[in-house]
Amino acid sequence: MKLYTSLPKGLKPFYDIELENYRKEFSSGNLKKAWNHLERAHILGQNYPYAHTFVHWKMLQFGFKIKSGKEILGQIPRLIFGGIKSFVGKIPVGNPGGANVPPLKSFPIEKELQDIFKKAGVRANQV
């Protein structure tokens, strides 16, 4: 098993695009679309401690911005432990990262994101 602490060069642009799309949609008031981009960034970055932790930080901020106690309380342990789980290679593959899903449950990865992993030259569960 190979451990990566930062995103591979081939994956980083896709992760960055999701975060930029999140910012654009959130600024435009499109909260559902904004959240979807955070979930996609989470899936792309969850194998990598910094990227994984950063997305949970953004999700926590989102929870505060929309005044969602459930999201705030759900993100705190994810923020604390998500990066650690990435570091030791124990992530639930495909988990979108929100408080609306069990934190340890794996999910199927949508085809578009699977294609991104292929283009980047990494497997979705590769750490």
Secondary structure, 3 states (H helix, E strand, C coil): CCCCCCCCCCCHHHHHHHHHHHHHHHHCCCHHHHHHHHHHHHHHHCCCHHHHHHHHHHHHHHHHHCCCHHHHHHHHHHHHHHHHHHHCCCCCCCCCCCCCCCCCCCCCCCHHHHHHHHHHCCCCCCC
